[in-house]
Amino acid sequence: MQNESNITEYYKKTAMFWSDMIAMMSSKPTTLIAVGPIRNLSSNLKKITSELTEANKEIVEFNNFLIEYYKQLSDTWTSAQKEVASRAPKIPQNEESVEAYKRVWIDIFENSFTGLFDSKKFSENYNGLISTELDLLKRWNAITDVMLKSANLPTKQEIDEIYVEIHSLKNRIFKLELSKKKTENARK
């Protein structure tokens, strides 16, 4: 785990070094001749690089949680299947044996997976999996916002605010139209 942290820090420092170098080398000439989104993008390159390095770190964390998640599911499946196999010879061999085998299989798997899903270890890992997924989603949204701002396009937050305002305007118009109809009906 320490080695993984060292690699991540090395990657982060290297990415930031090259980002700083590119920004320093290109800040004056590029921004002087660049126009539109390229000019904005070159000024936001450091922010994008920083977000990408953090996103890569979160991807590694997410993958570790995901591997543990599937390992727990696989181990539980294997354990339950072994228990079913150990009980199978004890089931009488007659017409009802298929139904009895299905009931045993269902009971064992239900108990095994219920035990897994109720366990603290599974809960902590699943919580970590979901948390890193949400962190990664926030990171990608931040990167997207920086790129959209660089292109002079509205960000997700700005679009959401517009939708809220449009919804509010629709409600107000609906209420005004309803009030107008009531007034017209009252005059008749």
N, C-alpha and C positions, 0 to 999 in steps of 0.2 A: 504494500500500500504506500509506503514511503517513496519507493522508486517511481510509482505512478504519479505521486504528487510532484516529485522532482521533474519528471518529464513534462507535466502540465505547466509548471512554473517556467521551465526552459522555453517551452513553446510560446507561452504568454509573453515572456521577455523578448524573445526573438521577433515575434509578430509586432510588438509595440516598437521595437528598435527600427524595423524596416518601415513601419508606418510613419514613425517620426522622420526617418531619412527621406522618404518619398515626399512627405509634407514639406520638409525643409528645402529639398531640392526643387520642388515644383511650385512652391507657394508663390513666388514672385513671377517668374516667367509664365507659368501656366495660367495663373489667375489673371494675369494681364491680357493674355490673348484668348483665354477661354470665355465662352459665353453660355448663358443658359444653365441647364442642369449640370453640365460638366464642371463649371466653375463652382457651383454649390457642392457638388459631389466631392470635388478635390478638397474643399475646406472641411467636409464632414468625414473624410476618410479615416481619421484617427478614431472617431466615435464608432464607426462601423467596424473597424478592426478590433477595438476593445470589446464590442458586443459579440463579435464572432469568436474571439478567444474564450470568452466566458461561456458562450453557447457550446463550444467544443468540450469544455470541462463538464458542463451539465449533460451533454450527450454521453460522456463516459460514465458519469454517475447513473444516468438513466439505464444504460446498458447493464451495469452491474446489478441494479435492482431487478431488471427484467430477467437476467440470467438466474438470479436467486428465486424469482417468482416461478419460472418454469422448472427449476430444479425441485422446488417444494412440491409442485403439482406432479412432476414425474415420480419423485420418491414416494408420494402418497399413493399414486396409481400402482406403482410396482409393489408396494407393501400390501395394498388391498388385494391385488391380483394373486399374490403369494398366499394370502390368507384364504381366498376363495379356492385356490388350487389345493390347499391342505384340507379343506372341508369337503371338497368334491367327492373323494372316495367314500366318505361317510354317508353320503346321500344314497338311499336305496335305489336300485336299478329297476324301476317299474314305469308304468305309464305316467305317473305323477312326478317322476324325477326331473323332467325338464322344468316344470313349474316350480318345484322345490329348489332347483339350482338357480333359477331366476330370482326367487325370493332371497336366497342366501347371498347371491351376487349383489342385489340391490341393497340389502341391509348392510353388508360389509362396506360397500362403496359409500353409502350414505353416511355411515358412522365415521369412516375414515376421513372423508372430505369435510364433514361437519366439524370434526376435531381439528382439521387443518385450518379451516376458515375461522374457527373460534380461538386459535392459538395466538399468543402474543407475538411470536416470531413472525408469523404470516402477516399479522396486522401491521407490525412495524415496517416490514418490507413493502407491503402494498401501499402504506401511507407514504413511504419514501419514493416509491415508483410514481404515484400520482403527483406528489409535490414537485419532483424534478420535472415531470412532464409539464406541469403548469408553469414552473420557472422557465423552462425552455420555450414554451409558448409566449410568455411575456417577453423573453429575449428576442424571439423572432419578430414579434410585433414592434418592439423598439427599433430593430434594424429596418423593418419595413417603413416605419414612420420617418426615420432619418432619410431613407432613400426617396420616399414620397415628397418630403419637404425639399430635398435637393432638386427634385424635378418640378417644383412649384405645384404639386398636386395636393389635394386635401388629405389629411391623415384620417385614420379610422375614427379617432376620437372626434374630429371635426365633422365627419360624415354622420356619426351617431348623434351629435348635437343638432345637426340639420334635421335628421329624422324625427327627433323629439320635438323640434319646433314645428315641423310640418304636421305631425300628429296633433299637436296642440292647436294649430291653426284649423285643421279639419274639424276638431271638436267645437271650436268657437263658431265656425261657419255653420255647422250642423245645428247648433243651438240657436243661432241667429235666424236660420231658415225655419226652424221649428217655431220660434217666437213670431216670425212674420206670418206663418200659416195660421197660428192661433189668433193673431190680430185680424187677419183677413176673414176668418171664420166668425169671429165675434161681430164684425161689421155687418155680416149677411144676416 
